[in-house]
Amino acid sequence: MNYSPGQVNWMYVATFMLFGFLTFYYPILRNGKPVFLVLWVTVPAFLIYGVFIEMIVMQVSIFAVILSFPSKRSMIQRFFINSMLFFVLSIIAAGGFYIAGGEIGSIDFWPVIIAVLCYQFIHTVFNDVLLYLYTMYEKLKSPFFSKDQLVDYALIFVVLPLSLTFYYLLQFIGAGAFLLLGIPFFFISLVIRLYNTSENINANLQQAGDIGHRLSDLMTENAVIDQFVKEVSDMFDAEYTYLFDHQDGWLELLRSYEHEQFINIDFSLLSVGQGIAGVVLEQNKPLIYTEKKEWESISKNYSPEKMQSVLCVPISRNQKIEAILFLASDRKSSFDEYQLKILDLLCSYFTVSVEKARYMEEAVTKNDRCALTGLYNYRYLEEQLIYEMDRLENEAITNLSVVMLDIDHFKQVNDTYGHQSGNDILQMFGKILEAALPKGGTVGRYGGEEFVYILPEMSKAEALEFAETLRIAIGGYEFSIVPDLVEERHPLIVNITSSIGVSSAPADTDEAMTLLRNADRALYLGAKQAGRNRVAEYVK
């Protein structure tokens, strides 16, 4: 030790602690990350009183880090980790100071500069080394050296003159040095923080605009919803993101996204005023909670045990609430008021993108779907068949089968019961085919009473077995119609049968349209002409 307790000016020490605490609590932010300049306080404390007092000042100061930067870890764990880190740094840096020839209390200019430069350099290097070892221990991905660390080393030449000026002023003018340097330092820090906050808002606005562009490029409603939930969760660093759909005063959970993955939650409907989302629906204004004790009495149904801060906002379109967005974090005080404007902008992009996607889906449905049955039309079927044949040629799949069906005596059905009854049968027939569709397959109405299955990864034998099962199911189905061509209209049960042709690739052909024609030939030559209500395969 370089002092006796009677030589210590405890008012100085207390002021060092206060300055260190404030420096940690209100750091300068660079690209949203804190830059701690606490050495401007601890170096003078070290030069005057030695390593023991410096460690006391540092240990008290690190409480500010725990209070101002929320974390998933408990306060005790965080204090222990930071305390051990800075304790080791204090010892190692002090050793470097003494090796460089430094003396406590010395005012010899150049020896002090050289020793303090060694002190700060060693402090910075070992800080990076210890942090890297800690990230390795925690199995976190972190480079050993980055551009941000270059800034840390450059800051040595900012902190060095500042800390030495502080030290020499304390030695020559005493307590007045705290005012001469403390007031300008914290004032400049405040100005920089305000500037950085403004820059951060601008960066968030730019990011929100980029997200809006990405959402507008998506063509389906589900894709827009999924992308929006993921983007918002990432932008606001939320461990939990829930999107509720609003219909007639009730909220239904539409998406649940926890720890970067979508999950299924058994969540009952919420009414107006029920739960946090229900309160937002009732009040039509956002809510922010900084910690669990503020909202746990309001919450209903489901809430993760570690969830702390909450941000919940209404999503409106044309003065009507369409949905509720719920963001939450395991950390306390994770959300700020200024983020509401960013989130409101994102929600506007979201509603516009959803509306556009719905319009596009309707347009695609009209172009690719049969208006009567809802199945794909012939144009889509031909495009899909070409696509699947390309996959076969590229060995992405090993088999491709086409199953073509035709309703037997369908003209007689129309002539007997009327065209509306025929349409009803086509609709029911389409539902039967869609219900039987194997995974990965495609079914559509090729024209009139003809329907087609495109079945990748299904051999001819498997396709024939599938077709036979389907033929039996169709023959046993009772079609309920109301005939148009009788005076007394009442429900009538009719039974129909179907003829089916099957062709496969590469067994029968390696061309898409030939595969379709082969199935058509098998249908008419092998099934229709052989008596109908049967399955036939194409034979070369």
Protein Blocks (a to p, Z undefined) as FASTA:
>chain_A
ZZdfklpcfklmmmmmmmmmmmmmmccdeehiacdfklmmmmmmmmmnojmlmmmmmmmm
mmmmmmmmgcfbdfklmmmmmmmmmmmmmmmmmmmmmmnopaehiabfklmmmmmmmmmm
mmmmmmmmmmmmmmmmnopacdfbdfklmmmmmmmmmmmmmmmmmmmmmmmnommlmmmm
mmmmmmmmmmmmmmmmmmmmmmmmmmmmmmmmmmmmpcbfklmmmmmmmmmmmmnopabd
cddddeehiacdfbdceehiacddddddddehiajklmmmmnopacddfbfklmmmmpgh
iacfklcbdcdddddeehiafbdcddddfbehkbcfklmmmmmmmmmmmmmmmmmmmmmm
mmmmmmmpcfklopacfklmmmmmmmmmmmmmnomafbdcddddddehklmmmmmnojkl
mmmmmmmmmmmmmmmpcghiacddfbhjbccdddehiafklmmmmmmmmmmmmmmpccdd
ddfkbfbdcdddddddddddddddfkloccfklmmmmmmmmmmmmmmmnngaiaddddZZ
